[in-house]
Amino acid sequence: MDGEFSAAPLVEWHEASRYERTGAHDVEAEVARLVEQSESVVHTIAFRLWADGRIPGGARW
């Protein structure tokens, strides 16, 4: 992890998305990509909190 992350999953959605035709997208692939991006953001935030000493080394999740 290089400590950099993109807020892409937070900004890619737009209001007009809900008006696109049903079946116009590969939903499973889009969900998998969104989950990957979201996990990356969560892991980066957790790592930064740990590196800053805000999460103890022996913390259990």
N, C-alpha and C positions, 0 to 999 in steps of 0.2 A: 504494500500500500504506500503510495507516494505522498499521502496527506492532502492531495487535491481531489475535489469532487465537483461534480456538475449538478446543478439544481434542475437539470433537464426534466426529470419526472414531475417536477413541481410547476414547470412553465410550459410544457408541450401541449397540455390540454387547453382548448379554447372553447368558448361558449358555442360557437358554430358546430363543434364536433357532434353535439347531440342531434343535429339535423341531417347527418349523413345517412344514406340509405342503409338499411339493415343488410348485412352480408357483404358490405363494401370492403371489409377488412378481414384479415386473418386474426381473429380475436385472440386465439390461444397464443400466437406468437407475440402479439402486442402486450398481452398480460404478462407473459414470461419476461419480456424486455423491461416492462415497468417494474416488476418485482425485483429483477436483477439490479436495476438502477436504484431502486429504493433501498435495497439491502446494502448497496455500496455506500449510500449516504449515511445510513444508520451505523454501519461499521466504522466509517470515517469519524463520525461524531463521537462514538464510544471510544475509539482509539485516542482521539484528541483529549477527551475528558480524562482518560486513564493517564496519558502522557503528562497532563497538567496536574496530576495527583488528586483529582476530584473523585476518582473511582479507585478504591483500595486494590492492591495487587491480588488479594485473595478473595475478592468479591465473587459471589455466586449469583448466577442469573436465573 
